[in-house]
Amino acid sequence: MSSSLLGTLNLTLFAYLVGSLLLGLHRKIMARIQGRPGPPIIQYLLHTLKFYVKEITFPITAGNPLYIFVVLLDVAVWLSALIIGIDLKSSLLIIIGIYVLQKIVEHGCGLSSGSPYGKLGGVRSVFSAAAEVPLFAVVAAIYLTTHSVLISDILRYQELHGSLIFKMPICAFAFFILLVSKSPYSPFGIVKGKDIVSGYMTEHYGLLASLIYIAEAIAYFVLLWLFIAIFIGPVVISNPLLTLVVMILLTVILAFINGLTPLLAPHHSVMLQMTIAGLVLCDVLYRLFLGG
């Protein structure tokens, strides 16, 4: 086995373990905020192992092979983001393209199961695409500031000019809202809201559910790492222990926000995220025409 392949496997395992524990911490803090003891921090890991040994079930309404394929695509999407973003430190545009594929996964998962809850979750995933609009605007603003969309170049820019979080606070806020929207029990979590059980993954069980849990843990790790790398910079990213500390701090903040904020209605969620996108767009136009 080549050293590069071994390094990728180690990174994948590390991202999954850290992401799972952070998601467990997130759930534990939310429970404490709401006056409940909550599950253990390793609960997310336990869920993954539990479903891994369970038998795969196929609802009579499921549309095979899409029912299976979308789960495998989910894992492939976030493994690709992990490798391209963290391992290779490549283009943010590629990361966005990969991230948009997640909407295909959510929509496909919901429609392929045949469940009314899954279908509603899949339809809502289309509405939740409003979260991607601020992301595109953020990348445009970053390009106008650093003259590159490569993560490696953005890190080098911050080595010379300082963290972007101070130069681009509006963009940092918009990306942070993306973190909020993708964290569990988010006020923007209309795709898997409690009113529709587990949304698009309601009918997925056994190994398929385990793979979705693995993908979600890796996704959470990747998004946290991207926020730290893009807006805080190499001062933190160059130190793995410091990176982990900042990830824990961000998770605590996200847990407090989600634990104290009710779930927004789908149209309210979309309107708020589009408003944030408008603020970022104003920032982009300012940088483009006034050289801000």
Salt bridges, closest charged atoms under 4 A:
GLU106 OE1 - LYS103 NZ 3.45
ASP153 OD1 - ARG156 NH2 2.25
ASP195 OD2 - ARG124 NH2 2.82
GLU216 OE2 - LYS192 NZ 2.60
ASP283 OD2 - ARG287 NE 2.97
